[in-house]
Amino acid sequence: MVAEPVRVRRLTDQEGPKLQQIVRRGSTSTVRFRRAMMLLASAGGNRVPVIAKLVQADEDTVRDVIHRFNEIGLACLDPQWAGDRPRLLSDDDEDFVIQTATTRPTKLGQPFTRWSIRKLAAYLRRVDGRVFRIGREALRCLLARRGITFQRTKTWKESPDPDRDAKLDRIEHVLERFPDRVFAFDEFGPLGIRPAAGSCWAEQGRPERHPATYHRTHGVRYFHGCYAIGDDTLWGVNRRKKGADNTLAALKSIRAARPDGAPIYVILDNLSAHKGARTRAWATKNRVELCFTPTYASWANPIAAHFGPLRQFTVANSHHRSHPTQTRALHAYLRWRNKNARHPEVLAAQRKERARVRSEKGTRWGGRPITEAA
């Protein structure tokens, strides 16, 4: 009996956007970034071997992260480092400290809306029936070890889509049954002409510098990306704006990638430019099924996991003088990755260099030669 492929469970409305945010914006923690990319890629239908090459990790490591996420959720993003420091508090005492720290002070009769380390330590010393001999630094370390950090309060969106489960079921079905005929489409941007911060090798204390000219006098562009699930390739073109015409042009390029006339499936989000009557009519005529992700659930699109590395390798640490220059750099990178992605020797030789790039530890994806956008 053949075992089912390992993949993450269905993401919630909070987990999907959080993973997508970590992958797109990078993270101060390399471990969190790599694990988030593994989970987001798996949620998008990528198999374990593809994910392992995407993040340059062992396949067993990817499986362990996926299994751990299925058990404890987003808590699996943070590593649990072992240590030999003697314990000063019992498990019950630590649980009480964590419960207190994560409770609003007003609920405990305190006249402020948030704890500071000093206020929390002072409150714990006055708790009736318990004795806490813990200093501010030890308290800070305890909170960090248990994953409690000082964060900004945020809002979140729950998908109001009444067909949320049906859409996710359809996406999962086509990814599992017809991976060689499934594609993903989305826009990446806006891409402006301005210096962008990044990372590179330099003499200590003398980093590479770009001029602080941040005036966007050239307008912006949007990369219209198409991703082939079966071939693990990415291609696309830069456009001045999003729109139904540009969406239809991208879908035609996807249809041209499978000219046999057999049905194909394209996963895309709910942007209005993707759902026009002309686009739907063309899709029906050319046997292209449009599989829309649920509202506020663009993380379900397999291409989402590949836009984070695109930003790191083509936008970060760049100073393009014009949009044609930026477009040539983007397409050159995609073609290079597509040409070299399937050579293990090249991947191994480049792994160390890619590991030095902040928020990106090696990716595997590429593009096909395409005509440069005007």
GIZI-V593917 format. One record per helix or strand. SS is the DSSP state (2 for helix, 1 for strand). FROM is the first residue (numbers start at 1). LEN is the number of residues. If there is no record, write none. Layout:
# GIZI-V593917
{{SS	FROM	LEN} {SS	FROM	LEN}}
This chain:
# GIZI-V593917
{{2	13	13} {2	30	14} {2	48	8} {2	59	19} {2	91	11} {2	105	4} {2	117	9} {2	136	10} {2	164	14} {2	179	3} {1	182	11} {1	220	9} {1	233	7} {2	244	14} {1	264	5} {2	272	3} {2	277	9} {1	288	5} {2	298	3} {2	304	11} {2	323	18} {2	344	12}}
